[in-house]
């Protein structure tokens, strides 16, 4: 199945269609825009996958440069992950240079790529990029090993539609039953790639989950969903943190182990990591500072005590009844048990 047969059919309409927000530019390089294109049909499989990918808008436009003409189309998705799913769906093994360019959440498709130079393609991509989302694609493709990987065999799936299509394209349709156990409703992401050399062949499937707990849960479900031939052909599941790695029907168990061990994925679990370095001084230094602070406090207390009491004694000695304890300002409560009046001077 070729890329052209998967594309949405574009039919040129005679009058230009005026649209509020257009993504394709009016001109790029030496090419000038003419008519808009209208979508008139879609293959059932393509429709299911584009819907699953979150397709929001399609825009096509005819460009001319003298007698030459080319049709460009943009497919706008909800996010970059959906755009990447549709992008890998359209790629075929050995077709890594297909005329499909992913720019953020937009796919740019050139129906007649042979008539565009690399400079013109770069100019068109740059103008489309200005209207694309800036969120980067999912990181799971970076986990795929590079050795022996067949260019264009990478397939990314956010749901069962793209998952089924990837298994068919990679010649592993017998594993379609595991799609229901993957857990796409739990936020799982799937990544396929074929690995081949002169003697070996295998298909690697990576499944990434939001948490290690979900990975462990679906690991058990996937083991039960594997076909009966899985044990005989060497298919097994290995878990690393939130990632499950499965080598589907490898040519040998040794090659499956080598491919699986080459996955570029590492996990790191941290338990209550401190946010700063402890810098407490030695206990001897702490005790010395406590003794010094206590001595200083006691010295200050003695000085203030002597100052307060000494001044009072001096004033009462040299100026009795003049500053402190003046009789006319002192009152003594009496019970009246005796007729003798208490003299306040008797207390001093």
C-alpha positions as CSV (number, residue, x, y, z in Angstrom):
1,X,0.0,0.0,0.0
2,X,1.6,3.2,-1.1
3,X,1.6,6.6,0.6
4,X,-0.4,8.1,-2.2
5,X,-3.2,5.6,-1.8
6,X,-3.5,6.5,1.9
7,X,-3.9,10.2,1.3
8,X,-7.2,11.9,1.4
9,X,-8.3,12.6,-2.1
10,X,-8.1,16.3,-3.0
11,X,-10.4,17.7,-5.7
12,X,-9.7,21.2,-7.0
13,X,-12.6,23.5,-6.9
14,X,-12.9,26.2,-9.5
15,X,-13.4,29.4,-7.4
16,X,-11.0,30.1,-4.5
17,X,-12.5,29.3,-1.1
18,X,-12.1,32.2,1.4
19,X,-11.2,30.8,4.8
20,X,-10.9,32.7,8.1
21,X,-7.6,31.0,9.1
22,X,-5.5,29.5,6.4
23,X,-2.2,27.7,7.2
24,X,-0.8,27.3,3.7
25,X,0.8,30.5,2.5
26,X,-0.1,32.5,-0.7
27,X,3.4,31.9,-2.0
28,X,6.7,30.4,-1.1
29,X,10.0,30.6,-3.1
30,X,9.0,30.9,-6.8
31,X,5.7,29.2,-6.3
32,X,2.3,31.0,-6.1
33,X,-0.9,29.7,-4.8
34,X,-4.0,29.3,-6.9
35,X,-7.1,27.3,-6.1
36,X,-7.9,25.7,-2.7
37,X,-8.5,22.0,-2.7
38,X,-11.5,20.3,-1.1
39,X,-11.5,16.9,0.6
40,X,-13.9,14.5,-1.0
41,X,-13.0,11.0,0.3
42,X,-11.0,8.9,2.7
43,X,-10.1,5.3,3.0
44,X,-11.8,3.6,6.0
45,X,-8.6,2.6,7.8
46,X,-7.1,6.1,7.3
47,X,-10.3,7.7,8.6
48,X,-10.2,5.6,11.8
49,X,-6.6,6.4,12.5
50,X,-6.8,10.1,11.7
51,X,-9.8,10.3,14.0
52,X,-7.9,8.5,16.7
53,X,-5.0,10.9,16.2
54,X,-7.2,13.9,16.9
55,X,-7.5,15.4,13.4
56,X,-9.1,18.8,13.6
57,X,-8.7,20.4,10.1
58,X,-7.5,19.6,6.6
59,X,-6.4,22.3,4.1
60,X,-5.2,21.8,0.5
61,X,-3.9,24.2,-2.0
62,X,-2.6,24.2,-5.6
63,X,0.7,26.0,-6.4
64,X,2.1,26.8,-9.7
65,X,5.5,27.8,-11.0
66,X,5.3,28.5,-14.7
67,X,4.0,25.3,-16.3
68,X,4.8,23.2,-13.2
69,X,2.2,22.7,-10.5
70,X,2.1,20.9,-7.2
71,X,-0.6,20.3,-4.6
72,X,0.2,20.7,-0.9
73,X,-2.0,19.7,2.0
74,X,-1.8,20.3,5.7
75,X,-3.4,18.0,8.4
76,X,-3.9,19.8,11.7
77,X,-4.1,17.7,14.8
78,X,-5.0,18.4,18.4
79,X,-1.4,17.9,19.6
80,X,2.0,16.8,18.4
81,X,1.5,13.2,19.6
82,X,-1.5,12.8,17.3
83,X,0.5,14.3,14.4
84,X,3.3,11.8,15.1
85,X,0.9,8.9,15.1
86,X,-0.5,9.8,11.7
87,X,3.1,10.5,10.4
88,X,4.4,7.1,11.3
89,X,1.2,5.5,9.9
90,X,2.0,7.0,6.5
91,X,5.7,5.9,6.5
92,X,6.6,2.6,4.9
93,X,9.7,0.5,5.5
94,X,12.5,1.9,3.4
95,X,10.5,5.1,2.8
96,X,12.0,7.3,5.4
97,X,12.2,10.2,2.9
98,X,8.5,10.2,2.1
99,X,6.9,13.5,1.1
100,X,5.4,14.0,4.6
101,X,6.8,16.5,6.9
102,X,5.7,16.7,10.6
103,X,5.8,20.2,12.0
104,X,4.6,20.3,15.6
105,X,0.9,19.4,15.4
106,X,0.8,19.7,11.6
107,X,1.5,17.3,8.8
108,X,2.6,18.8,5.5
109,X,2.0,16.5,2.6
110,X,3.2,17.2,-1.0
111,X,1.3,15.2,-3.6
112,X,3.9,15.8,-6.3
113,X,7.2,16.0,-4.3
114,X,9.5,15.5,-7.4
115,X,8.7,19.0,-8.6
116,X,9.8,20.7,-5.4
117,X,13.4,21.5,-4.7
118,X,14.8,21.1,-1.2
119,X,15.0,24.9,-0.9
120,X,11.4,25.3,-1.9
121,X,10.4,22.6,0.5
122,X,12.3,24.3,3.3
123,X,10.7,27.6,2.5
124,X,7.2,26.1,2.6
125,X,7.9,24.2,5.9
126,X,9.2,27.4,7.5
127,X,6.0,29.3,6.8
128,X,3.8,26.5,8.0
129,X,5.9,26.1,11.1
130,X,5.0,29.7,12.2
131,X,1.4,28.5,12.7
132,X,2.1,25.1,14.2
133,X,2.1,24.2,17.9
134,X,5.5,24.3,19.7
135,X,5.0,21.3,22.0
136,X,7.7,18.7,21.3
137,X,6.7,15.1,20.1
138,X,6.6,12.2,22.6
139,X,10.0,11.0,23.9
140,X,9.3,7.3,23.3
141,X,10.9,7.2,19.8
142,X,14.2,8.1,21.4
143,X,14.2,4.9,23.4
144,X,14.4,2.8,20.2
145,X,17.8,1.2,19.5
146,X,19.5,2.5,16.3
147,X,21.5,-0.6,15.4
148,X,19.8,-2.8,12.7
149,X,16.7,-0.6,12.7
150,X,14.9,-0.5,9.4
151,X,14.3,3.1,8.3
152,X,10.7,4.0,8.0
153,X,9.5,1.0,10.0
154,X,8.8,3.1,13.1
155,X,5.1,3.1,14.1
156,X,3.6,5.1,17.0
157,X,0.2,4.3,18.4
158,X,-2.1,6.1,20.8
159,X,-5.0,3.7,20.3
160,X,-6.1,0.4,18.9
161,X,-6.6,1.6,15.3
162,X,-3.0,2.6,14.8
163,X,-1.9,-0.4,16.9
164,X,-3.7,-2.9,14.5
165,X,-2.4,-1.1,11.4
166,X,1.2,-1.2,12.7
167,X,1.0,-5.0,13.4
168,X,-0.3,-5.6,9.9
169,X,2.4,-3.5,8.2
170,X,5.2,-5.1,10.3
171,X,3.9,-8.6,9.4
172,X,2.8,-9.5,13.0
173,X,-1.0,-9.6,12.7
174,X,-1.2,-12.7,14.9
175,X,-0.5,-10.4,17.9
176,X,-3.5,-8.3,17.3
177,X,-5.2,-9.8,20.4
178,X,-2.9,-8.0,22.8
179,X,-4.3,-4.6,21.7
180,X,-7.1,-4.9,24.2
181,X,-4.6,-5.6,27.0
182,X,-2.3,-2.7,26.3
183,X,-4.4,-0.2,28.3
184,X,-4.7,2.8,25.9
185,X,-7.5,4.1,28.1
186,X,-4.9,4.4,31.0
187,X,-2.6,6.6,29.0
188,X,-0.4,4.0,27.4
189,X,1.7,4.8,24.3
190,X,3.1,2.2,21.9
191,X,6.1,2.3,19.7
192,X,7.1,-0.3,17.0
193,X,10.2,-0.7,14.9
194,X,11.6,-3.6,12.8
195,X,15.2,-4.8,13.3
196,X,16.9,-6.8,10.6
197,X,20.3,-7.9,9.4
198,X,21.6,-10.6,7.1
199,X,20.7,-13.4,9.5
200,X,18.1,-12.0,12.0
201,X,14.8,-10.3,12.0
202,X,12.5,-9.0,14.9
203,X,9.9,-6.4,15.7
204,X,10.4,-4.4,18.9
205,X,7.3,-3.1,20.7
206,X,7.8,-0.5,23.5
207,X,4.8,0.4,25.8
208,X,5.2,3.4,28.1
209,X,2.7,4.1,30.9
210,X,2.2,7.1,33.2
211,X,3.3,5.2,36.3
212,X,5.3,2.0,37.1
213,X,2.2,0.6,38.9
214,X,0.2,0.7,35.6
215,X,3.1,-0.9,33.8
216,X,3.1,-3.7,36.3
217,X,-0.6,-4.2,36.1
218,X,-0.8,-4.4,32.3
219,X,2.3,-6.6,32.2
220,X,0.2,-9.4,33.7
221,X,-2.6,-8.7,31.3
222,X,-0.3,-8.8,28.2
223,X,1.3,-12.0,29.3
224,X,-2.2,-13.6,29.3
225,X,-3.1,-12.1,26.0
226,X,0.0,-13.3,24.1
227,X,-0.9,-15.9,21.4
228,X,0.0,-19.6,22.0
229,X,2.9,-19.3,19.5
230,X,4.6,-16.6,21.6
231,X,6.5,-19.1,23.9
232,X,7.8,-21.1,21.0
233,X,8.9,-18.2,18.9
234,X,10.8,-16.5,21.8
235,X,8.4,-13.6,22.5
236,X,8.8,-12.3,26.1
237,X,8.0,-9.2,28.0
238,X,10.5,-7.2,30.1
239,X,9.7,-4.3,32.4
240,X,11.9,-1.3,33.2
241,X,10.1,1.1,35.5
242,X,7.1,2.5,33.5
243,X,8.3,0.8,30.2
244,X,7.5,-2.6,28.8
245,X,9.6,-4.0,26.0
246,X,8.4,-6.9,23.9
247,X,10.2,-8.5,20.9
248,X,7.6,-10.0,18.7
249,X,8.5,-13.3,16.9
250,X,12.2,-12.8,16.8
251,X,14.3,-15.1,14.5
252,X,16.3,-16.2,17.6
253,X,16.2,-15.7,21.3
254,X,19.7,-14.3,21.3
255,X,18.8,-11.6,18.8
256,X,15.7,-10.7,20.8
257,X,17.8,-10.3,24.0
258,X,20.3,-8.1,22.2
259,X,17.6,-5.9,20.8
260,X,15.7,-5.6,24.1
261,X,18.9,-4.8,26.0
262,X,19.7,-2.0,23.6
263,X,16.6,0.0,24.5
264,X,17.7,3.5,25.6
265,X,15.6,3.7,28.7
266,X,16.9,4.2,32.3
267,X,14.9,4.7,35.4
268,X,15.9,6.4,38.7
269,X,13.9,6.2,41.9
270,X,14.7,8.6,44.7
271,X,13.5,8.2,48.3
272,X,13.2,11.4,50.3
273,X,16.3,13.0,48.9
274,X,17.4,16.0,51.1
275,X,17.1,19.4,49.5
276,X,20.3,20.7,51.2
277,X,23.6,19.5,52.7
278,X,23.7,19.2,56.5
279,X,26.2,21.7,57.9
280,X,25.7,21.3,61.7
281,X,28.9,22.1,63.7
282,X,30.6,19.6,66.0
283,X,29.1,19.0,69.4
284,X,32.1,20.4,71.2
285,X,31.7,23.7,69.4
286,X,28.0,23.8,70.3
287,X,28.7,23.1,74.0
288,X,31.4,25.8,74.1
289,X,29.0,28.4,72.6
290,X,26.3,27.4,75.1
291,X,28.6,27.9,78.1
292,X,29.9,31.2,76.8
293,X,26.4,32.5,76.1
294,X,25.2,31.4,79.6
295,X,28.2,33.1,81.3
296,X,27.6,36.3,79.4
297,X,23.9,36.2,80.4
298,X,24.8,35.6,84.0
299,X,27.3,38.4,84.0
300,X,24.8,40.8,82.5
301,X,22.2,39.8,85.2
302,X,24.7,40.4,88.0
303,X,25.7,43.8,86.7
304,X,22.1,44.9,86.3
305,X,21.2,43.5,89.7
306,X,24.1,45.3,91.4
307,X,23.2,48.5,89.6
308,X,19.5,48.3,90.6
309,X,20.0,47.3,94.2
310,X,23.1,49.5,94.8
311,X,21.5,52.6,93.6
312,X,18.5,52.0,95.8
313,X,20.7,51.3,98.9
314,X,22.8,54.5,98.2
315,X,19.7,56.6,97.8
316,X,18.1,55.3,101.0
317,X,21.4,55.8,102.9
318,X,22.1,59.4,101.8
319,X,18.6,60.5,101.2
320,X,16.4,58.6,103.6
321,X,12.7,59.1,103.0
322,X,13.4,61.5,100.2
323,X,13.4,59.3,97.1
324,X,12.2,55.8,98.1
325,X,9.8,54.8,100.8
326,X,8.5,58.2,101.6
327,X,6.1,58.0,104.6
328,X,3.4,60.2,103.1
329,X,3.2,57.9,100.0
330,X,3.0,54.6,101.9
331,X,-0.2,53.0,103.1
332,X,-0.3,50.0,105.4
333,X,-3.5,47.9,105.8
334,X,-4.4,47.2,109.4
335,X,-6.9,44.7,110.9
336,X,-7.6,46.9,113.8
337,X,-6.7,44.4,116.5
338,X,-4.7,47.0,118.3
339,X,-5.3,50.7,118.9
340,X,-1.6,51.5,118.2
341,X,-1.2,52.9,114.7
342,X,1.6,51.3,112.7
343,X,4.4,53.5,111.7
344,X,5.8,52.8,108.3
345,X,9.3,53.7,109.5
346,X,9.3,50.6,111.7
347,X,9.8,48.5,108.6
348,X,13.2,50.0,107.8
